[in-house]
Amino acid sequence: MKLTIITPTYNRGDKLNKLFKSLNNQTVKDFNWLIIDDGSIDDTAEVVRDFMAVANFEIRYDIQENGGKHRALNKGISKITTELTIIVDSDDFLTENAVETILDYHELYDNRKESDKLCGFSFLRAYSNGEINTGEFPVDEVVDTYRQQRINNNLLGDKAEVYYTDILKMYPFEEFDGEKFMPEDAVWLKMSGPYNMVHINRVIYYCDYLEGGLTRTGRRMKIFSPYGMMYRSSVYLNDPQVNIKAKAKMAILYQVYSQFAKNRDDENNKDKESILDDRARCKVNSPMDKLLLALSFVPSKCIFLIWDRKYK
């Protein structure tokens, strides 16, 4: 078996069926589905048992105490033994030939993994009406970094990434105590530089952003995970090859979430040693990027006051 499809889920028992049907209809069955239940209190476990009884492919199920998608992914990825991994959210689904397409490209580029320093493949994601999320890559099958193709080229929407599992395991998601969100692009950007991806203009993944999902619950969720958001900004700011436009945005966000972190630490009477440790993990290193942080203080203060009033 070559591919694991990993799905972190929380109280989405009524949404998993569309994904299950798309997996049951795959033209190639050389995969398993690993579901990591992030402490659901609905009927997710029962729904998955029903899937297992009728599935024509392997399903594995594990449950953890509610801690956020990134913790579920860390737990799940540590258990994966297949060569390839793709993350598919619980309310999304795959094209019927998605696994076949992934494995075809895997075979095509298998002898170039080392020479091209590949960490995986980036395919297209579309909405259920067929519209491609943020458009196609400028050049089909270009071998390049996530940084260049997605950030510096301003192609910022979601795509469908497939990773070599051995490399993915080298980049776990950062975990901060008491926080349940960590943006995935913090990891994808850290992979850039050491590793490239093959960017492929083929749709293999469909999504619609539903009420209650992470994408739709957005800002409030991020405000309650301020160190995770600071860490993400620091990854951008500490990368010398990220363009200045992206860095300027991240400098503002860093300062905004730094204020939310301070307020939350004060409210929770967090001890000084823990605060220093968390802030050290989010440290911005270069003098130029520290200057960006200083220049962003006034606009970030304005944004903080607006968001604090709106989401309190």
TORDOPA-464260 format. One line per field, with one value per residue: x, y, z of N, C-alpha, C in turn; residue number from 1. Coordinates in Angstrom, 3 decimals. Layout:
n.c1 X ...
n.c2 Y ...
n.c3 Z ...
ca.c1 X ...
ca.c2 Y ...
ca.c3 Z ...
c.c1 X ...
c.c2 Y ...
c.c3 Z ...
n NUM ...
//
This chain:
n.c1 0.844 0.521 -0.419 -1.738 -4.738 -5.479 -7.725 -8.555 -11.054 -13.885 -16.794 -18.226 -19.804 -22.088 -21.205 -19.264 -19.959 -20.013 -17.303 -16.535 -18.016 -16.767 -14.253 -14.843 -15.517 -13.182 -10.975 -8.652 -7.475 -5.309 -4.740 -5.220 -7.597 -7.212 -8.697 -8.709 -10.157 -10.962 -11.819 -14.657 -18.122 -20.395 -22.046 -19.853 -18.071 -19.820 -20.754 -18.377 -17.882 -19.997 -19.190 -16.869 -17.966 -18.908 -17.050 -14.831 -12.155 -9.313 -9.962 -8.894 -9.266 -8.920 -9.004 -8.725 -8.234 -9.915 -8.081 -7.479 -7.040 -4.346 -3.009 -4.318 -3.452 -0.673 -0.651 -1.826 -0.143 2.200 1.603 1.512 2.542 2.760 4.142 3.269 1.259 -1.863 -3.785 -7.143 -9.959 -12.833 -15.262 -14.908 -14.218 -12.960 -12.001 -13.039 -10.877 -8.711 -6.785 -5.608 -4.505 -2.670 -0.880 0.043 1.547 3.364 4.807 5.868 7.662 9.284 12.001 13.206 13.047 15.178 17.128 15.752 15.043 12.474 9.518 6.968 3.784 1.717 -1.555 -4.580 -7.346 -10.861 -14.052 -17.321 -18.861 -17.148 -15.423 -12.094 -10.109 -8.706 -7.377 -5.191 -1.795 0.879 2.684 2.454 3.283 5.620 8.659 9.226 9.478 7.071 6.993 7.744 5.884 3.376 3.299 5.060 4.188 1.631 -0.531 -2.706 -4.801 -6.407 -4.850 -4.309 -2.315 0.093 2.220 5.526 5.779 7.920 9.316 7.356 7.021 9.227 8.576 6.714 3.633 3.733 2.922 1.115 0.423 -2.938 -3.957 -5.765 -5.366 -3.311 -1.917 -1.595 0.144 2.400 3.994 4.227 5.659 8.059 9.109 9.857 12.665 14.607 13.198 11.423 8.316 6.229 4.177 0.982 -1.434 -4.022 -7.214 -7.995 -9.470 -12.292 -14.056 -16.188 -16.760 -18.103 -20.543 -19.343 -17.024 -13.358 -12.333 -14.464 -15.013 -12.863 -11.578 -12.149 -11.349 -8.600 -7.820 -8.050 -5.900 -3.303 -0.466 0.119 -0.545 1.306 3.624 3.345 3.525 6.167 7.589 7.271 8.481 11.095 12.082 14.254 13.643 10.994 8.644 8.508 5.960 4.355 5.749 5.357 2.610 2.585 4.103 2.421 0.301 1.671 2.201 -0.418 -1.465 0.355 -0.413 -2.935 -2.053 -0.654 -2.736 -4.308 -2.547 -2.279 -4.908 -5.092 -3.230 -0.658 2.479 5.702 7.936 6.829 5.653 7.914 9.142 7.250 7.209 9.827 9.834 8.549 10.223 11.527 14.174 16.031 17.535 16.285 13.707 12.844 12.719 10.556 8.557 8.549 7.716 5.174 3.677 1.727 -0.455 -1.090 -1.957 -4.332 -5.846 -5.925 -7.505 -9.961 -10.594 -10.580 -12.761 -14.793 -14.738 -14.711
n.c2 -1.193 2.236 4.809 6.980 8.385 10.903 12.037 14.447 15.000 16.569 16.353 15.868 13.858 13.776 14.712 13.175 11.240 11.912 12.092 9.466 7.995 8.920 7.799 5.100 4.789 4.953 4.501 3.096 1.104 1.251 2.295 3.561 4.734 6.938 7.984 10.507 11.203 14.077 14.114 14.010 14.533 13.720 11.430 10.334 8.078 5.873 6.248 5.841 3.148 1.988 2.612 1.023 -1.508 -1.828 -0.921 -1.031 -0.817 -0.255 1.005 2.965 3.959 6.365 7.961 11.010 13.207 16.321 18.650 20.144 20.502 20.397 18.954 16.522 15.839 15.606 13.368 11.435 11.385 10.398 7.728 6.738 4.576 4.303 5.299 7.728 10.607 12.222 14.950 15.160 16.993 16.604 17.409 17.483 16.041 13.556 13.336 10.606 9.386 10.168 8.849 7.155 9.060 10.361 8.243 7.640 9.945 9.809 7.493 8.410 10.405 9.140 8.388 10.813 11.948 12.351 13.758 16.053 17.030 16.543 16.999 16.325 16.518 18.962 19.325 20.467 22.041 22.177 23.877 22.486 23.144 23.059 25.177 26.260 26.561 29.553 29.389 28.032 26.701 28.750 27.440 24.199 21.261 22.276 22.188 23.331 25.517 25.602 28.130 29.891 29.320 29.584 31.640 33.843 34.106 34.801 33.009 32.143 30.568 27.412 24.285 20.862 18.992 16.423 14.486 13.127 10.758 10.282 12.681 14.490 13.722 14.842 17.424 18.314 19.817 22.781 22.932 24.705 25.169 25.067 26.047 25.586 25.742 25.784 27.223 25.508 26.326 27.236 25.030 24.071 26.145 26.026 23.728 24.605 25.562 23.646 21.707 20.903 20.933 19.146 20.875 20.580 20.792 19.434 18.565 17.024 17.095 18.152 20.822 22.594 25.354 24.922 25.949 26.087 24.760 24.821 26.799 28.580 29.444 30.911 33.994 34.322 31.853 31.986 34.137 33.033 31.397 32.695 32.456 30.446 31.780 33.870 32.356 31.305 33.723 34.390 32.396 33.134 35.703 35.079 33.822 34.423 34.533 35.057 37.293 40.925 42.030 39.977 39.651 42.138 42.083 39.896 40.918 42.849 41.178 39.609 41.453 42.123 39.654 39.229 41.090 40.061 37.665 38.606 39.787 37.528 35.931 37.515 37.434 34.745 34.486 33.546 31.966 33.572 32.233 30.373 32.125 33.439 31.257 30.490 32.817 32.864 30.783 31.936 33.810 36.561 37.005 38.547 41.847 43.494 42.430 42.824 45.567 45.870 44.922 46.969 49.155 48.369 48.767 50.831 50.515 47.859 48.074 49.472 47.585 45.537 46.705 46.968 44.263 43.166 44.390 43.465 40.651 39.933
n.c3 0.000 -0.863 -0.267 2.210 3.206 5.242 7.648 9.809 12.268 13.808 15.465 13.067 12.083 10.493 8.108 6.903 5.052 2.305 1.626 2.243 0.293 -2.029 -1.706 -1.672 -4.279 -5.722 -8.485 -8.199 -5.566 -3.859 -1.165 2.195 4.621 7.157 9.984 12.306 15.183 16.791 19.556 19.308 20.181 19.026 16.789 15.481 15.846 15.624 13.019 11.573 12.188 10.798 8.201 8.019 7.923 5.366 3.549 0.700 1.015 3.200 6.439 9.109 12.483 15.019 18.204 20.043 22.859 22.678 20.915 18.732 15.162 14.287 16.254 16.003 13.447 13.902 15.612 13.940 11.632 12.710 12.873 10.347 7.761 5.058 1.870 0.838 1.732 2.034 3.135 3.819 4.399 6.583 5.494 2.807 -0.497 -2.850 -6.347 -8.468 -9.654 -8.164 -6.445 -8.313 -10.065 -8.354 -7.772 -10.323 -10.964 -8.902 -9.607 -12.014 -11.198 -9.429 -9.572 -9.364 -6.925 -5.086 -6.612 -7.457 -5.060 -3.817 -1.890 -2.299 -4.043 -5.593 -6.271 -7.946 -6.306 -6.272 -6.188 -5.507 -7.679 -9.758 -10.204 -10.045 -7.181 -6.638 -9.092 -11.727 -11.716 -12.964 -14.692 -15.844 -14.080 -13.007 -11.210 -8.137 -5.250 -2.558 -1.467 -3.606 -5.706 -4.484 -2.487 -3.203 -5.835 -5.368 -5.260 -3.375 -2.434 -1.485 -2.196 -3.253 -1.552 -1.688 0.214 0.650 3.073 4.848 4.821 5.611 8.260 9.405 9.932 12.153 13.354 15.256 18.728 21.073 24.463 25.504 23.132 20.078 17.376 14.518 11.771 8.684 6.688 7.925 8.312 5.679 4.473 5.902 4.855 2.390 0.482 1.693 0.247 -2.802 -4.716 -7.044 -9.129 -10.224 -12.725 -12.284 -11.222 -8.232 -5.957 -4.148 -2.600 -0.335 1.676 4.675 7.156 10.464 9.913 9.953 8.227 7.871 10.458 11.129 12.051 14.861 15.932 15.433 17.015 19.518 19.500 19.752 19.955 18.145 15.790 15.878 15.665 13.078 11.583 12.219 10.898 8.223 8.330 9.050 6.857 4.323 1.621 1.177 -0.260 0.028 0.293 1.367 3.745 5.003 5.531 7.304 9.380 10.477 11.329 13.168 15.232 15.951 16.941 18.942 20.830 21.500 22.617 24.853 26.358 26.849 28.302 30.585 31.567 32.213 34.166 33.526 34.008 34.148 33.081 31.275 29.479 28.407 27.196 25.220 23.661 22.786 20.991 18.923 17.876 16.026 13.819 12.073 11.690 9.745 9.538 12.122 12.047 10.305 11.989 13.896 12.335 11.792 14.019 14.638 12.644 13.311 15.940 15.635 14.179 16.067 18.102 16.797 16.145 18.706 19.894 18.232 18.375 21.023
ca.c1 0.000 1.410 -0.995 -2.680 -5.590 -5.703 -8.811 -8.868 -12.463 -14.465 -18.249 -18.627 -20.363 -23.097 -20.580 -18.226 -20.450 -19.631 -15.914 -16.513 -18.491 -15.746 -13.168 -15.355 -15.623 -11.882 -10.633 -7.532 -7.710 -4.023 -4.697 -6.053 -8.172 -6.942 -9.536 -8.326 -11.281 -10.448 -12.681 -16.051 -19.175 -21.554 -22.084 -18.765 -17.565 -20.817 -20.735 -17.175 -18.103 -20.855 -18.330 -15.976 -18.721 -19.245 -15.987 -14.004 -10.770 -9.000 -10.226 -8.384 -9.913 -8.331 -9.626 -7.895 -8.873 -10.010 -6.901 -7.290 -6.686 -2.909 -2.629 -4.826 -2.542 0.589 -0.875 -2.077 1.027 3.174 1.183 1.451 3.682 2.794 5.125 2.650 0.175 -2.643 -4.748 -8.450 -10.840 -13.996 -16.399 -14.482 -14.211 -11.986 -12.454 -12.990 -9.553 -7.695 -5.699 -4.927 -3.703 -1.553 0.093 0.658 2.599 4.393 5.649 6.554 8.731 9.906 13.470 13.690 12.807 16.429 17.820 14.966 14.744 11.022 8.787 5.653 3.086 0.618 -2.590 -5.589 -8.565 -11.954 -15.338 -18.183 -19.403 -16.105 -14.517 -10.825 -9.770 -7.668 -6.792 -4.154 -0.394 1.290 3.336 2.077 4.349 6.863 9.280 9.584 9.104 5.778 7.217 7.747 4.669 2.143 3.381 5.632 3.341 0.320 -1.545 -2.812 -5.913 -6.084 -4.553 -4.370 -0.918 0.437 3.590 6.275 5.531 9.161 9.654 6.299 7.268 10.316 8.057 5.451 3.018 4.019 1.801 1.186 -0.543 -4.184 -4.359 -6.308 -5.227 -2.002 -2.043 -0.779 1.176 3.638 4.794 4.533 6.721 9.325 9.633 10.414 14.099 15.169 12.462 10.535 7.142 5.773 2.894 0.302 -2.753 -5.058 -8.113 -8.231 -10.038 -13.399 -14.358 -17.054 -16.503 -19.381 -20.660 -18.798 -15.695 -12.274 -12.168 -15.543 -14.999 -11.809 -10.876 -12.301 -10.510 -7.205 -7.607 -7.883 -4.627 -2.428 0.928 0.181 -0.544 2.609 4.620 3.191 4.100 7.625 8.134 7.342 9.438 12.455 12.485 14.786 13.187 9.593 8.628 8.302 4.524 3.899 6.378 4.713 1.343 2.846 4.587 1.235 -0.412 2.490 1.973 -1.815 -1.646 1.191 -1.236 -3.935 -1.348 -0.376 -3.990 -4.740 -1.620 -2.637 -6.184 -4.893 -2.135 0.359 3.758 6.651 8.805 6.073 5.507 9.202 9.376 6.377 7.634 11.100 9.515 7.995 11.188 11.916 15.629 16.873 17.292 15.340 12.359 12.494 12.320 9.196 7.676 8.443 6.929 3.791 3.061 0.524 -1.593 -1.468 -2.706 -5.686 -6.522 -6.174 -8.633 -11.183 -10.898 -10.874 -14.140 -15.712 -14.735 -14.603
ca.c2 0.000 3.374 6.114 7.146 9.567 11.183 12.983 14.863 15.369 16.917 16.519 15.960 12.571 13.942 15.238 12.275 10.273 12.298 11.686 7.999 7.538 9.212 6.834 3.786 4.792 5.164 3.551 2.309 0.929 1.114 3.342 3.381 5.967 7.080 9.021 10.883 11.888 15.040 14.190 14.300 14.108 13.342 10.009 10.031 6.716 4.954 6.434 5.192 1.693 1.618 2.648 -0.141 -2.732 -1.940 -0.338 -1.918 -0.420 -0.284 2.196 2.954 5.005 6.611 9.105 11.696 14.317 17.476 19.497 20.892 19.758 20.181 17.846 15.305 15.518 15.104 12.004 10.549 11.259 9.543 6.336 6.383 3.790 4.326 6.231 9.005 11.048 13.399 15.381 15.495 17.409 15.741 17.858 17.543 14.730 13.410 12.824 9.149 8.925 10.907 7.954 6.728 10.195 10.544 7.161 7.782 10.966 9.261 6.593 9.210 11.197 8.366 8.397 12.188 12.445 12.818 14.750 17.295 17.364 16.624 16.596 15.852 16.995 19.880 19.257 21.506 21.844 22.920 23.871 21.430 23.582 22.900 26.329 25.959 27.451 30.552 29.241 27.043 27.127 29.386 26.437 22.859 20.332 22.952 21.748 24.582 25.527 26.152 29.561 30.639 29.123 29.920 32.897 34.919 34.267 35.252 31.980 31.900 29.702 26.038 23.265 19.492 18.577 15.041 14.547 11.934 10.659 10.379 14.097 15.106 13.417 15.698 18.775 18.297 21.102 23.301 22.869 25.612 24.788 25.816 26.531 24.510 26.023 26.112 27.242 24.495 26.904 27.395 23.830 23.979 27.102 25.534 22.722 25.293 25.797 22.294 20.806 21.364 20.131 19.167 21.583 19.874 21.348 18.400 18.607 15.732 17.364 19.100 21.369 23.743 25.752 24.828 26.553 25.234 24.284 25.697 27.957 29.530 29.993 31.880 34.956 34.065 30.706 32.426 35.008 32.180 30.677 33.792 32.048 29.740 32.773 34.537 31.424 31.298 34.968 34.349 31.539 33.991 36.785 34.544 33.249 35.551 34.521 35.482 38.654 41.980 42.234 38.967 39.922 43.298 41.592 39.044 41.758 43.423 40.111 39.227 42.432 41.998 38.464 39.408 41.794 39.106 36.723 39.287 39.918 36.201 35.514 38.273 36.918 33.392 34.522 32.624 32.236 34.293 31.291 29.835 33.209 33.624 30.085 30.572 33.928 32.481 29.913 32.807 34.900 37.079 37.049 39.508 43.270 44.051 41.987 43.522 46.909 45.729 44.827 48.298 50.001 47.884 48.894 51.667 49.841 46.634 48.485 49.797 46.328 44.832 47.322 46.628 42.839 42.896 44.827 42.668 39.218 39.715
ca.c3 0.000 -1.059 0.075 3.311 3.218 6.657 7.872 11.182 12.289 15.104 15.399 11.659 11.694 9.444 6.890 6.406 4.063 0.942 1.449 2.208 -1.018 -3.042 -1.519 -2.070 -5.739 -6.351 -9.549 -7.682 -4.121 -3.178 -0.152 3.379 5.161 8.580 10.576 13.663 15.805 17.766 20.728 18.950 21.107 18.223 16.426 14.543 16.019 15.067 11.564 11.049 12.276 9.666 7.008 8.042 7.625 3.935 2.707 -0.125 1.255 4.631 7.244 10.484 13.279 16.331 18.847 21.025 23.555 21.799 21.009 17.503 13.959 14.147 17.142 15.376 12.352 14.473 16.085 12.815 10.755 13.395 12.723 8.927 7.274 3.602 1.311 0.536 2.608 1.661 4.144 3.244 5.488 6.750 4.697 1.418 -1.138 -3.930 -7.633 -8.465 -10.104 -7.414 -6.032 -9.540 -10.545 -7.426 -7.922 -11.653 -10.882 -8.006 -10.409 -13.025 -10.587 -8.355 -9.662 -9.264 -5.576 -4.484 -7.450 -7.470 -3.658 -3.749 -0.685 -2.689 -5.233 -5.322 -7.292 -7.839 -5.522 -6.886 -5.504 -6.046 -8.968 -10.763 -10.233 -9.389 -6.073 -6.961 -10.412 -12.012 -11.631 -14.217 -15.544 -15.409 -13.669 -12.645 -9.960 -7.480 -3.836 -2.129 -1.270 -4.855 -6.478 -3.786 -1.742 -4.017 -7.025 -4.880 -5.503 -1.940 -2.060 -1.112 -3.195 -2.724 -1.437 -1.353 0.719 1.031 4.507 5.626 4.942 6.407 9.672 9.879 10.152 12.901 13.659 16.587 19.655 22.214 25.495 25.556 21.816 19.251 15.953 13.965 10.309 8.029 5.833 8.699 8.021 4.240 4.166 6.457 3.916 1.220 0.669 1.596 -0.643 -3.866 -5.033 -8.430 -9.128 -11.320 -13.025 -12.341 -10.066 -7.581 -4.639 -4.156 -1.280 -0.106 3.051 5.364 8.478 11.512 9.550 10.399 7.350 8.070 11.813 10.918 12.884 16.290 16.240 15.418 18.171 20.691 19.347 19.313 19.772 16.866 14.723 15.926 15.137 11.622 11.057 12.372 9.841 7.037 8.526 9.148 5.564 3.550 0.231 1.079 -0.785 1.021 0.480 2.323 5.039 5.609 6.079 8.453 10.474 11.114 12.032 14.324 16.300 16.392 17.777 20.120 21.826 21.983 23.488 26.126 27.107 27.300 29.359 31.788 32.064 32.736 35.137 33.029 34.651 33.303 32.369 30.142 28.507 27.734 26.353 24.047 22.804 22.169 19.856 17.875 17.747 14.713 13.964 11.357 11.968 8.783 9.890 13.364 11.629 9.797 13.154 14.495 11.441 11.749 15.340 14.636 11.992 14.031 17.125 15.172 13.852 17.325 18.804 16.050 16.321 20.122 20.144 17.418 18.695 22.472
c.c1 0.881 0.892 -1.887 -3.424 -5.949 -6.745 -8.955 -10.319 -12.918 -15.948 -18.749 -19.203 -21.364 -22.504 -19.620 -18.671 -20.030 -18.185 -15.818 -16.944 -17.441 -14.566 -13.603 -15.422 -14.289 -11.571 -9.461 -7.658 -6.418 -3.842 -5.440 -6.506 -7.959 -7.740 -9.065 -9.436 -10.760 -11.436 -14.133 -17.016 -20.471 -21.471 -20.965 -18.292 -18.521 -20.845 -19.545 -17.301 -18.990 -20.069 -17.480 -16.692 -18.958 -18.129 -15.258 -12.532 -10.565 -9.303 -9.632 -8.957 -9.227 -8.966 -8.673 -8.745 -8.840 -8.829 -6.629 -6.793 -5.196 -2.420 -3.120 -3.921 -1.209 0.445 -1.020 -0.856 2.082 2.859 1.251 2.726 3.755 3.766 4.570 1.505 -0.519 -3.640 -6.035 -9.399 -12.164 -15.195 -16.047 -14.536 -13.273 -12.664 -12.281 -11.641 -8.420 -6.520 -4.907 -4.012 -2.479 -0.479 0.764 1.795 3.719 5.345 6.481 7.768 9.527 11.428 14.059 13.528 14.070 17.059 17.100 14.580 13.243 10.503 7.382 5.124 1.958 -0.341 -3.602 -6.759 -9.644 -13.164 -16.240 -18.840 -18.369 -15.123 -13.255 -10.517 -8.528 -6.926 -5.662 -2.766 0.023 1.925 3.000 3.319 5.685 7.353 9.839 9.141 7.671 5.896 7.060 6.410 3.423 2.200 3.889 4.855 1.904 -0.811 -1.903 -3.980 -5.450 -5.802 -4.621 -2.958 -0.804 1.914 4.212 6.256 6.805 9.581 8.620 6.525 8.397 9.828 6.715 4.932 3.374 2.755 2.060 0.084 -1.775 -4.673 -4.756 -6.212 -3.786 -2.130 -1.077 0.339 2.468 4.574 5.181 5.659 8.062 9.946 10.278 11.859 14.790 14.514 11.600 9.305 6.929 4.370 2.139 -1.106 -3.777 -5.903 -8.294 -9.101 -11.142 -13.710 -15.416 -16.899 -17.818 -19.355 -20.136 -17.444 -14.626 -12.157 -13.221 -15.545 -13.836 -11.246 -10.966 -11.399 -9.035 -6.882 -7.396 -6.673 -3.544 -0.971 1.106 0.236 0.752 3.688 4.552 3.815 5.625 8.279 8.286 8.444 10.877 12.951 12.972 14.268 11.700 9.562 8.181 6.818 3.981 4.486 5.717 3.376 1.581 3.390 3.415 0.501 0.357 2.212 0.539 -1.971 -0.744 0.407 -2.322 -3.286 -1.084 -1.641 -4.440 -3.840 -1.954 -3.927 -6.016 -3.801 -1.023 1.717 4.768 7.523 8.102 5.891 6.793 9.497 8.533 6.818 8.977 10.867 8.990 8.952 11.436 13.390 16.334 16.537 16.268 13.911 11.909 12.084 10.900 8.192 7.470 7.555 5.452 3.030 1.747 -0.641 -2.037 -2.273 -4.152 -6.479 -6.852 -7.406 -9.962 -11.565 -11.263 -12.312 -15.129 -15.845 -14.663 -15.760
c.c2 1.246 4.693 6.014 8.459 9.810 12.285 13.266 15.338 15.668 17.214 16.696 14.632 12.665 14.433 14.250 11.402 10.617 11.899 10.166 7.468 7.780 8.250 5.441 3.661 4.986 4.078 2.662 2.279 0.806 2.246 2.856 4.734 5.961 8.266 9.267 11.751 12.763 15.233 14.514 13.791 13.811 11.850 9.596 8.580 5.696 5.034 5.709 3.666 1.199 1.635 1.385 -1.423 -2.925 -1.462 -1.403 -1.504 -0.383 1.053 1.975 4.158 5.117 7.876 9.699 12.721 15.545 18.421 20.301 20.019 19.445 19.067 16.514 14.872 14.987 13.665 11.050 10.314 10.364 8.056 5.844 5.651 3.760 5.392 7.633 9.303 12.245 13.680 15.779 15.809 16.652 16.149 18.019 16.150 14.747 13.013 11.305 8.598 9.599 10.008 7.493 7.833 10.410 9.488 7.184 8.794 10.529 8.357 7.381 9.931 10.425 8.431 9.805 12.761 13.041 13.940 16.094 17.764 17.557 16.226 16.142 16.537 17.931 19.856 20.379 21.067 22.715 22.918 22.842 21.830 23.523 24.053 26.023 27.014 28.266 30.315 28.227 27.606 27.726 28.414 25.058 22.005 21.024 22.398 22.981 24.495 26.008 27.670 30.332 30.540 29.660 31.294 34.020 35.152 34.634 34.293 31.391 31.018 28.293 25.172 21.897 18.917 17.107 15.039 13.164 11.870 10.823 11.832 14.826 14.886 14.269 17.090 18.727 19.704 21.512 23.244 23.808 25.239 25.696 26.333 25.360 24.776 26.363 26.084 26.265 25.102 27.193 26.211 23.784 24.947 26.639 24.467 23.378 25.675 24.463 21.474 21.556 20.474 20.158 19.768 21.211 20.412 20.240 18.492 17.195 15.877 18.410 19.558 22.459 24.086 25.893 25.564 25.579 24.656 25.276 26.942 29.012 30.153 30.945 32.696 34.660 32.913 31.117 33.299 34.185 31.256 31.673 33.378 31.253 30.703 33.572 33.645 31.396 32.547 34.941 33.473 32.341 35.036 36.285 33.895 34.376 35.619 34.828 36.942 39.671 42.226 41.246 39.230 41.106 42.899 40.780 39.837 42.385 42.361 39.653 40.162 42.349 40.828 38.496 40.111 40.878 38.089 37.349 39.380 38.569 35.700 36.224 37.731 35.559 33.323 33.536 32.974 32.778 33.342 30.717 30.884 33.400 32.470 30.154 31.683 33.628 31.602 30.715 33.953 35.267 37.454 38.241 40.952 43.892 43.671 42.586 44.969 46.894 45.662 46.202 49.213 49.608 48.151 49.676 50.985 48.586 46.971 48.810 48.527 45.552 45.398 46.987 45.173 42.519 43.284 43.898 41.236 38.918 38.843
c.c3 0.000 -0.497 1.295 3.118 4.672 6.805 9.364 11.219 13.704 14.915 13.969 11.165 10.561 8.131 6.231 5.232 2.631 0.652 1.366 0.840 -2.092 -2.920 -1.955 -3.589 -6.447 -7.384 -9.174 -6.163 -3.315 -2.161 1.085 3.875 6.664 9.113 12.006 14.228 16.941 18.923 20.431 20.012 20.344 17.893 15.476 14.649 15.412 13.543 10.955 11.122 11.131 8.361 6.920 7.620 6.139 3.008 1.909 -0.067 2.767 5.292 8.629 11.221 14.623 16.892 19.876 21.761 22.656 22.001 19.757 16.365 13.897 15.063 16.586 14.229 12.870 14.932 14.916 11.949 11.392 13.217 11.278 8.496 5.741 3.113 1.126 1.509 1.993 2.776 3.431 4.399 5.439 5.908 3.219 0.797 -2.338 -5.239 -7.636 -8.909 -9.344 -7.035 -7.248 -10.071 -9.666 -7.661 -9.296 -11.609 -9.936 -8.779 -11.420 -12.445 -9.545 -8.386 -9.587 -7.849 -4.966 -5.303 -7.481 -6.070 -3.446 -2.370 -1.031 -3.930 -4.809 -6.501 -7.067 -6.960 -6.163 -5.963 -6.179 -7.361 -10.086 -10.850 -9.437 -8.333 -6.425 -8.271 -10.507 -11.759 -12.973 -15.214 -15.001 -15.154 -13.404 -11.304 -9.275 -6.020 -3.657 -2.012 -2.572 -5.586 -5.792 -3.122 -2.638 -5.307 -6.675 -5.257 -4.143 -1.526 -1.719 -2.330 -2.521 -2.713 -1.025 -0.965 0.847 2.559 5.327 5.818 5.794 7.898 10.260 10.275 10.891 13.140 15.087 17.445 20.832 23.195 25.456 24.226 20.925 17.759 15.615 12.443 9.648 7.198 6.589 8.459 6.552 3.861 4.716 5.566 2.696 1.488 0.624 0.491 -1.653 -3.931 -6.537 -8.416 -10.400 -11.502 -13.308 -11.075 -9.522 -6.328 -4.782 -2.732 -1.390 1.361 3.808 6.687 9.533 11.192 9.972 9.540 7.627 9.463 12.037 12.052 14.374 16.735 16.323 16.629 19.443 20.574 18.929 19.129 18.485 15.699 14.701 15.331 13.612 11.006 11.137 11.314 8.550 7.185 8.560 7.860 4.658 2.124 0.066 0.650 0.271 1.284 1.512 3.706 5.750 6.240 7.345 9.643 11.221 11.929 13.269 15.502 16.844 17.351 19.006 21.228 22.385 22.933 24.853 26.985 27.668 28.429 30.676 32.411 32.752 33.805 34.769 33.624 33.650 32.492 31.147 29.061 27.719 26.785 25.084 23.103 22.121 20.947 18.668 17.534 16.287 14.792 13.326 11.717 11.024 9.140 11.217 13.061 11.076 10.949 13.797 13.653 11.431 13.047 15.294 13.908 12.730 15.285 16.758 14.873 15.122 18.025 18.123 16.291 17.760 20.454 19.433 17.922 20.180 22.954
n 1 2 3 4 5 6 7 8 9 10 11 12 13 14 15 16 17 18 19 20 21 22 23 24 25 26 27 28 29 30 31 32 33 34 35 36 37 38 39 40 41 42 43 44 45 46 47 48 49 50 51 52 53 54 55 56 57 58 59 60 61 62 63 64 65 66 67 68 69 70 71 72 73 74 75 76 77 78 79 80 81 82 83 84 85 86 87 88 89 90 91 92 93 94 95 96 97 98 99 100 101 102 103 104 105 106 107 108 109 110 111 112 113 114 115 116 117 118 119 120 121 122 123 124 125 126 127 128 129 130 131 132 133 134 135 136 137 138 139 140 141 142 143 144 145 146 147 148 149 150 151 152 153 154 155 156 157 158 159 160 161 162 163 164 165 166 167 168 169 170 171 172 173 174 175 176 177 178 179 180 181 182 183 184 185 186 187 188 189 190 191 192 193 194 195 196 197 198 199 200 201 202 203 204 205 206 207 208 209 210 211 212 213 214 215 216 217 218 219 220 221 222 223 224 225 226 227 228 229 230 231 232 233 234 235 236 237 238 239 240 241 242 243 244 245 246 247 248 249 250 251 252 253 254 255 256 257 258 259 260 261 262 263 264 265 266 267 268 269 270 271 272 273 274 275 276 277 278 279 280 281 282 283 284 285 286 287 288 289 290 291 292 293 294 295 296 297 298 299 300 301 302 303 304 305 306 307 308 309 310 311 312
//
